[in-house]
Each structure stands twice: as C-alpha cells, then as structure tokens.
C-alpha cells in the first residue's frame, strides 16, 4: 500500500528516549527526576523538532531550487489546535515515542494533554484552513499558509452562574516550541498619511503614498508536517511591532516615553483575534489588522518571486493567492499599488496580473457577515488603496454599462462602492470582480452563491463561480483522535485509509457482520466511558455510557439553532414529568459552544441551557433518563474527545444558512448518526451515505423560501402544537431561574413576537419526530451498529485531501513536487 511504501523514520525507542532526556538536560536545564509534565511535553516537542526542521530544510531547498508554482493561502484564521500528537502521527513516530516515554515512566497521552491549543481562529473557517494545510503538505504541494501571530487567540470560556465569562487566551505565555522566528524576513508596513501625485519627466505621473505611521511585521514560521513526512511546508504568522526606523525622530527629540507609547500601539495590531458575529464596522483596528497582514504577506510573496524572476508576466505562473473569505481582500489593491506605484507597471498590465493571481472562497450567505468598510475609514487608514479601488470600480462600471446599457440598478448592485449617506466599500464585490475563480464550500451553498448572492455577477462571468466541497483531515479527525477505531480500520481495510479515505468503503459490505458490529460498538462504548470521565471532571455531572450521547458542538448562533435542540430537551423533560414511566432510552445531551462576546441572544441561549441542565440533572423524577451538559471552553482539543464518543450528531441549521459545516463530517467519520436538515454538506453526506441511514428532518431550501415568501407566522405553530406551546411558556416562568421570572423570556420573545427568523417553530414537529425515530432505532443495537458502520464507511468524499485535489485542479493549476 501507499503508506507501507513510506519508509518509517529510523528511530528506536532507545534513541527517542535519549533525544527526549537530552532535551530535558541540554534544552531545559532540568532532568527526569525534577521535570513536571509541562517540561516533558516541551522536551518531547523539541526532540520531534530535530526531525521536523531537517525535513523542513529539505522541502524548502527543493521548492526554492525548482522555483515551483505555489499556492499562498491567505487566512486571518488558522485553528491549529495541538501539534504534538499530530506531528508524531504524520512523522509515523507516535508508537515509538509512546514506548520511549513509557520506558521513562511517562504516558504520551498525558504529555500531549499539556499542550495549549493554538486557537488562532473562531470556528469552521479557521479549522478548514488548518485541515487544508495538512492536506497540502500530505499531498506534496508547494504551499504556504499566511496568517497572524495573535498574542491572544479566541477567548477562553468559563461559566459563572451559567453565564459565559471570557478570559484572554494565553497560548504562548511561556513560549511555543513549534514556531521559529525569522527576523531575516521582516517586512515594513505603511499606514495612514496622504497621497502625492509626482509628475515625471516624460510628461506622465505617478502616485507616492507618504505614510503617517509604519509597522514592522515579524514572521514566525510553524512547520506543517505532511503525513508520511516527505513534505514539510510552513505556516507563516505575522507579528506586529513598532518600526524603529520610523520612530527614530521621536527618539532623537528625546521622546523616549512617546516612543514607548508608539511601540505598544503598534503591538496591539496583532494582539487579539476578533471573535466573529460582531459587525466590525467602524472598528479601525480590525481594518489595520487586515491590511497589516495582507501587506506583509503580499510583500513576502513578491520577495520570493523576485529571487528567481524579473519578468512580471511570470507572476501568475508562479503564484496563486487564495483569499479565505473577504478578510484578506485588501491584498488585491495592495498588489495593484506595488505593481503600479512601486514597480511602475502600466495599470492595465498590473490589473491583468491581479486577475490571474487571486481566487476567493465564500464561506457564508448571512448578510450581516458580509464585510463592508466605510469609505471615510478607508480614506483615513489606506488613502492610496481607496483611490485604487475607485479606479478598479470606474473601469468595472464600464464593463457593466457595456453589458446592461443604461441599467443603473444593475450598476448599483454590482458596484464595489455602496452609495448612500455613509458610503461603503463592499469587500465581497471587490473579490468577485477581481478573482479568476470564486468558490462556495458545498454544492447547495455554491448554487445559492450563484442564484441568490451574486446572480448578476454570475450572468456577467458565467464560468467564474464554482464549487469545492469542504473536507476534514482524517489524520487528526480519525487516526489521532480515535486510535481504537483507527486500529479497527487498519485491520479491516488496510492502513492506507489514512491517505485514501475511500478505502473505508471496504467495511460497507460487512456492516451486518456481528463480529465487526461488536468491535465497533465496544470501541464506541470505550470512547463514551472516556468522555464520561471528562464530563465528570469538567462539570461534576455523572452520565452513563449506556445512554445515547447526543452532541451539538459548534459556535453559538441562532441560525445553527441550539435553541431548537433546547426546545426538544424541554419537551422530553415535560413528558417525563407528566408521566414518570415515559419510555425513552436514557439520553445525554451534550453542548459545546462559544458565543461572540457582543452577541446577546447567543449568550442568553448558553445561560438557558446551563440553567436547564442544573434543573434536569438534579431532578430525581426523571430517574436518570435525561441529562444535559454544557461543556465549558469548547475548542479543538476538546472536540477531539467528543467526536469519537458521539452516538448522535446534531446538524440542525435552517436550510440554506450553513454554508457547509465540517463538524458534521467529523462526527460521521467517527460513527455517529446525523440528525440534520437538508443544508450545507449534510446534503452531500446523504448522497454518499443514503438519506435512509440518517435522520433528516425539516424544511428544504425551497420550502424555506416558499414559507418566507408566503409570510411566516410562528404563532400558527405555537397555537397548534400544545407541547410546543407549553415548552415556550415554561421559559416565561421562574422554574429554571428560581426567583428570577422572565430571565429566559427574551428567548421565547425572539421565537414569537420577534418573528422566529430561523424557523425553529416551523421545523419543531419534524425535529421532535426524528428524535422518536432515534430512540426507536437505538433499542436495536444491531441495526444501530449497522447504520453507524454505513455512515463511517461512506465518508471518503469528505477527506480534505479530496477538497485540495479539487482546488489544485480546478482553481490553482498546481502540480505536486514530492520530496524524496
Ligand atoms: C467577522 C468580522 C470580524 C472578525 C471576524 C469575522 C468573521 C470571522 C469568521 C466572520 C465570519 C467568520 O467565519 C465564517 C465561517 O466560519 N463560516 C463557516 O465556514 C465553514 C468552512 O467553510 C463552513 O463549514 C461553515 O458552514 C461556515 O459557517
């Protein structure tokens, strides 16, 4: 098999022990006696790095020597999680390191648990970027991820009386063994100031941007080890610092204190990751952050290009730049500015280059998430870029005029500048106008991008809008996080499923095999027992591994409908109180979710779920048949313990609103059954698995549109469904918040008077019915096991390697450069 051909890195347990103990002594100045687990973790990372850095150098020399075409993945977010376990697996050193540590009296899993998550992302979009760079390296593509070296990643979450509290994330408080600072590749970034027109001797003119402030971008490189460890690419993260060269005058004038203030101002630019779901409008620091990141990355890309090239027509042969959502859009006018103002290329030539370099991925249709920056703010921070955007737009409006002569409404819709009292720059429009390809992230989403979001652009550029369905890396999301199921698959279909997930299909014909079912269900049970311990540890709640583990983990957002899940839990609770003998398979509902700090309703839903959990878990009358747990601080490393232990995966967004979802894939790969709507990638999962092996419910995209068109009235459902009514009315009492009646009323209000934008009431009955089917099916463990195997075995398509091959062939035109 392919994997078996990969020579294992030669390393015996003895050598690994020696390397780790060596790092304890020589790297950390401690020894095996004194070292705590943190020190062991550090030493193990550094021992691993000796292999990683060697491979990194080989890859970089090879790529640079051949001047390969590469993709530059620009993303404000990379949700990497932990790297030790992942790197050990990809280097195929996990087993030997486990043995080595065991011989030293240490447990590798415990050591891995010491690592803080690299939480440089919000959710799906950031984790997708992390899966993609894993796949790019695994497949041997020359690629570089560009991101920001945030001092604080996504906030850490805890609960106080059920309410979310945010604390700063401190992932690198004591350093991070995986990153290498590269001061030799520092970049300088201008900001603010004014634009001067300089008249040339030949009668022409050009623009000079006189900056009002300058930042320094310091790159930190994180090696990205491909599976099999042939290719090691890099993730380059930019940290902002004050530019000493620029502050020199202040120093000379004796302004030491002023200079210190400038310094700390400069450092705030990369200080924190912005949590999403907050309209960043008017947030100057976010715009500065985006530009800082784009300027550093574009300059770095051009520096690498210029090492081997002088002919600008070659730029688009060597460089593809993928924009992960609109967050890095300013890279477009920045490249134009460098080509026109600094390299002094002709505008049309520069524009033709840009149109061959940039591609853009759209990750959401939610109107409030589409970035628009006020023209006034733009003018202040990036005066030259605004001029460039105006010129791009002026020329583009001529294209629109040629296509739809005299049609001003078309021009208004397609313009990069939104007119009005407060004029705005529409970043998505700039992306679509420039990019040579624009992709959505699942089939249904990409269709909606064409028909609902950008229909006029689609008419104008009929081949520009395409689909690339998301995927997840099976290295992290099966092999590393579920070692027992991974071992079963090694036995059943051969170890190379890790690089060819379609191989899992090998288990489909055996789904009814009793012995296989038993192994499969025993593994699930073991994983549930492990999770039960974690739940007890984190929340004090005791749960039984014989119950159905029903899990919803994702950012808290009304469109994802955690509140629908909550309504169903309340209904079950009510049924149990009304009838103590109500017959149901014991169920544990598990949540993990962070709410954006400024998103009131999301925080209320967290509060409500915590309050409901308190009540339900301490109510003798439900006889242990119902438990509710909200795990604090949901993050990648916690997710790795949840997916393998799930029986039910909740994927219940309003149809048309979840662009793809990727947690849905991680659950199914690990053998959970999905209760879900026909939305995002759920639809394609149903195609692969067979909808009859999932619990599909609710309105379809077309039905949602129709209902909204007719005029949706949530009260129709409220008055016609007594259970639904009593559940919602419960929220008006003080049953869950003793002494505080009305503490949960605003949730009810948003579902009724508020209009129930996300159609929770419309889908409630169908959802509740789906859960009855779940209950019935679970009683027949043979059927359940069969279904779980059929789900997991059919997930080959959702490997991020397949996504990357799609990007490489349809968008990037990228060829592999395997490193021997
Ligand atoms: C906005 C303003 C300021 C700071 C951050 C943001 C922002 C950041 C991320 C807004 C939205 C962001 O993410 C959108 C996102 O995560 N989309 C998800 O992308 C996944 C990968 O394609 C999909 O699977 C999810 O369905 C989609 O919701």
Boltz pocket constraint, residues with backbone or C-beta under 6 A from the ligand:
constraints:
  - pocket:
      binder: B
      contacts: [[A, 122], [A, 123], [A, 124], [A, 125], [A, 126], [A, 128], [A, 274], [A, 275], [A, 276], [A, 277], [A, 278], [A, 279], [A, 280], [A, 286], [A, 362], [A, 363], [A, 364], [A, 369], [A, 441], [A, 470], [A, 657], [A, 658], [A, 659], [A, 660], [A, 661], [A, 662], [A, 680]]
      max_distance: 6.0
